[in-house]
Each structure stands twice: as structure tokens, then as C-alpha cells.
Amino acid sequence: MRKYITSLCLSAALLAPVAIVAAAPTSPQDHRYYDKEHKDYHNWDDKEQSAWGRFLAEKHRKDHEFERANEKEQQEYWAWRHSHPD
């Protein structure tokens, strides 16, 4: 009985971190982007997603994901973003 309880406790201790990591909420937008021109990083979150939508609307561009934009458009966005803070 003692061996059974010991192995059960050991198993629980080893599996707990795996369960916590697996349960952590992740979003497909959890990315970090580097702005070459301004030499800084930007975390992509809900505020950044909203700003991306404003950028596209202001530039009269079709709605699409930032990840699918070419490098030129991404750099144009970061330049716009630095002049349009929250």
C-alpha cells in the first residue's frame, strides 16, 4: 500500500507542471514582432489588433491579417503605429 501511495504522489508531482502548461490560455495573436526601422519589439495583443484595423481603414486597404502582409506593409504599419500611440 505504501509503494502505491508513493508512486501516486510521485506521478502527480511530475504531471502537475505539464497540466498547468497545457491549460494556459494561448491566443494565435500572441506574437512578438521586431520593428527594424525603430529597432524595437512590439507584442501583438488586442490593442495592436485594433490599431491594425484602424491602419487598414485609414489606408483604404482590404482587411487581412498582419502576418499575411508583406514586409513593406508591415514596416509601413510600424511607422504609422509610432505616430499613432494609444
C-alpha positions as CSV (number, residue, x, y, z in Angstrom):
1,M,0.0,0.0,0.0
2,R,2.8,2.3,0.9
3,K,4.5,1.8,-2.6
4,Y,1.2,2.5,-4.3
5,I,0.7,5.9,-2.5
6,T,4.3,6.9,-3.0
7,S,4.2,6.2,-6.8
8,L,0.8,8.0,-7.0
9,C,2.3,11.1,-5.3
10,L,5.4,11.0,-7.5
11,S,3.3,10.7,-10.6
12,A,1.1,13.7,-9.5
13,A,4.2,15.8,-8.8
14,L,5.7,15.0,-12.2
15,L,2.4,15.6,-14.2
16,A,1.3,18.8,-12.4
17,P,3.6,21.2,-14.4
18,V,2.6,19.6,-17.6
19,A,-1.1,20.0,-16.8
20,I,-0.6,23.7,-15.9
21,V,1.3,24.5,-19.1
22,A,-1.3,22.6,-21.2
23,A,-4.1,24.6,-19.5
24,A,-2.5,28.0,-20.0
25,P,-4.6,30.1,-22.4
26,T,-2.8,30.9,-25.6
27,S,-4.0,33.1,-28.4
28,P,-2.9,32.8,-32.1
29,Q,-2.1,36.5,-31.8
30,D,0.5,36.0,-29.0
31,H,3.4,37.1,-31.1
32,R,6.3,39.5,-30.8
33,Y,7.4,41.5,-33.8
34,Y,10.6,43.4,-34.4
35,D,10.5,46.8,-36.0
36,K,13.7,47.1,-37.9
37,E,13.5,50.9,-38.6
38,H,12.7,51.8,-35.0
39,K,14.8,49.0,-33.5
40,D,12.2,47.8,-31.0
41,Y,9.8,45.0,-30.4
42,H,6.0,45.0,-30.4
43,N,3.8,42.4,-28.7
44,W,0.8,41.6,-30.7
45,D,-2.3,41.9,-28.5
46,D,-5.9,43.1,-28.7
47,K,-4.8,46.8,-28.7
48,E,-2.3,46.1,-31.6
49,Q,-5.0,44.2,-33.5
50,S,-7.4,47.2,-33.1
51,A,-4.7,49.6,-34.3
52,W,-4.0,47.3,-37.3
53,G,-7.7,47.6,-38.2
54,R,-7.6,51.4,-37.9
55,F,-4.4,51.4,-40.1
56,L,-6.1,49.4,-42.8
57,A,-9.2,51.5,-42.7
58,E,-7.3,54.8,-42.9
59,K,-5.2,53.5,-45.8
60,H,-8.4,52.1,-47.5
61,R,-7.0,48.6,-47.7
62,K,-8.7,45.3,-47.7
63,D,-8.9,43.6,-44.3
64,H,-6.3,40.9,-43.8
65,E,-4.1,39.5,-41.1
66,F,-0.8,41.3,-40.2
67,E,1.1,38.0,-40.6
68,R,0.0,37.8,-44.2
69,A,1.1,41.4,-45.0
70,N,4.4,41.7,-46.9
71,E,7.4,43.2,-45.2
72,K,6.9,46.6,-46.8
73,E,3.4,46.9,-45.5
74,Q,4.4,45.7,-42.0
75,Q,7.2,48.3,-41.9
76,E,4.7,50.9,-43.1
77,Y,2.4,49.9,-40.3
78,W,5.1,50.2,-37.6
79,A,6.0,53.7,-38.9
80,W,2.3,54.6,-38.7
81,R,2.0,53.0,-35.3
82,H,4.8,55.1,-33.8
83,S,3.0,58.2,-34.9
84,H,-0.4,57.0,-33.6
85,P,0.1,55.8,-30.0
86,D,-2.7,54.5,-27.9
